[in-house]
Amino acid sequence: MLVWRRLWGGEYYSVLSCIMNSPRTISFRIAADKVAQLDSIAKAMDRDRSYLLNEAVESYLSEQQRFVAMVKEGQEDVRAGRTISHEEVERMVEEWERAGR
């Protein structure tokens, strides 16, 4: 969904907005100090706690999906014989250290 917002100076800009399909409510336990930190950030960003938690979950899921894809790619490399021996890795690291990397 495309939403038009008006800037303080009167100009308009477009914002892509995603509407969640049938959002679900979940609950979990979290330390009180983390809730306080979350609320502090939410206040500074003029957002609510739910917004920040949704952003955090989205980021976490994206990162985990990327990790799973990388593991699968590595497994396929192993099956196809595209590997490097431990000794070769050690040699590469030694070369990097000598080169000052």
LINKA-V346415 format. One line per field, one symbol per residue. phi: phi as a letter, one per 40 degrees, with the letter a starting at -180 (. if undefined). psi: psi as a letter, one per 20 degrees, with the letter a starting at -180 (. if undefined). burial: + if it has 9 or more other C-alpha atoms within 8 Angstrom, else -. A space follows every 10 residues. Layout:
phi->???
psi->???
burial->???
This chain:
phi->.bbcbbcdcg cbbcbcbbcc cfcbcbbaca cdcccccccc cdcccfbcdc dccccccdcc cccccccccc ccccccccdc gcbbcdcccd cccccccccg c
psi->ppppqprhji qqqqpppppp pmqqprqrpq qhhhgggghg ggghilrrgg gghggggggg ggghhggghh gggghhgghi jmrpqgghgg ggggggghik .
burial->-----+---- ---------- ---------- ----+--++- -++---+++- -+-------- ---------- ------++-- --------+- -----+---- -
